[in-house]
Amino acid sequence: MVVTLLYLPPTFVSTFFSTDVIKYQGGGGVLQESFSWLALQRWLQVSLPLMLITCLGSWLWYSWESKQRTKQRIVKGEKKSISGRI
């Protein structure tokens, strides 16, 4: 699951950047290199915050779920102890 959290956002960004929606290649018939520093910078500017948001969101969700499970165990334990006294 951790691998998915780390690789899914950059994969999505790479797929989006590889479409014709965004082009970093100049026109005018000039032969250019296939590597673009601008494209790499934009990819990092989008991918890293998206990875951080994804990991932070999953950590918050996991923490919240853990607290909910603990509360349910406490409530179930109290019900058992009360029913045992009667």
C-alpha distance (Angstrom), angle and dihedral (degrees) to the residues before:
residue distance angle dihedral
M1 . . .
V2 3.81 . .
V3 3.79 89.7 .
T4 3.80 89.4 54.7
L5 3.80 91.8 50.3
L6 3.78 91.0 52.6
Y7 3.81 99.9 42.0
L8 3.80 104.3 35.1
P9 3.85 98.9 70.1
P10 3.85 95.5 48.4
T11 3.80 90.1 44.7
F12 3.79 90.4 53.2
V13 3.81 91.4 48.0
S14 3.82 91.5 47.8
T15 3.78 91.0 50.5
F16 3.79 91.4 48.9
F17 3.79 93.1 47.7
S18 3.80 91.8 48.7
T19 3.81 92.2 59.6
D20 3.78 123.5 89.8
V21 3.79 90.2 -105.5
I22 3.82 90.0 85.8
K23 3.80 122.4 34.7
Y24 3.77 126.2 179.4
Q25 3.77 97.5 178.8
G26 3.77 118.7 103.1
G27 3.75 123.2 -128.0
G28 3.77 130.1 -141.4
G29 3.78 97.1 92.5
V30 3.81 93.4 -82.1
L31 3.80 113.2 144.9
Q32 3.80 108.8 -123.9
E33 3.76 135.3 -175.3
S34 3.78 116.3 -93.4
F35 3.83 91.1 -128.5
S36 3.78 118.3 78.3
W37 3.80 122.2 -167.3
L38 3.78 89.0 -163.2
A39 3.79 90.9 56.2
L40 3.82 90.6 49.4
Q41 3.79 91.3 49.8
R42 3.80 91.9 49.8
W43 3.80 90.8 46.4
L44 3.81 91.3 52.9
Q45 3.81 91.9 44.3
V46 3.79 90.4 55.9
S47 3.82 102.1 32.1
L48 3.79 101.6 48.8
P49 3.82 97.1 51.7
L50 3.80 89.7 43.4
M51 3.81 90.3 52.4
L52 3.80 90.2 48.2
I53 3.81 92.4 49.7
T54 3.81 91.2 47.7
C55 3.81 94.0 49.6
L56 3.80 93.0 43.6
G57 3.80 91.5 48.7
S58 3.79 92.6 49.9
W59 3.82 91.4 47.5
L60 3.82 90.9 50.8
W61 3.79 91.0 48.2
Y62 3.82 91.8 48.6
S63 3.82 91.5 48.8
W64 3.79 91.9 49.2
E65 3.82 92.0 48.4
S66 3.81 91.4 49.4
K67 3.80 91.3 52.5
Q68 3.81 90.9 48.6
R69 3.82 91.7 51.1
T70 3.80 91.0 48.8
K71 3.80 91.1 51.0
Q72 3.81 90.9 49.5
R73 3.81 91.5 50.5
I74 3.80 90.9 50.1
V75 3.81 92.3 48.9
K76 3.83 92.0 47.4
G77 3.80 90.2 48.0
E78 3.81 91.2 51.8
K79 3.81 91.6 49.6
K80 3.81 90.9 51.8
S81 3.80 93.0 49.2
I82 3.83 92.1 47.5
S83 3.82 92.9 48.4
G84 3.82 89.8 48.2
R85 3.83 91.6 57.9
I86 3.80 95.3 53.2
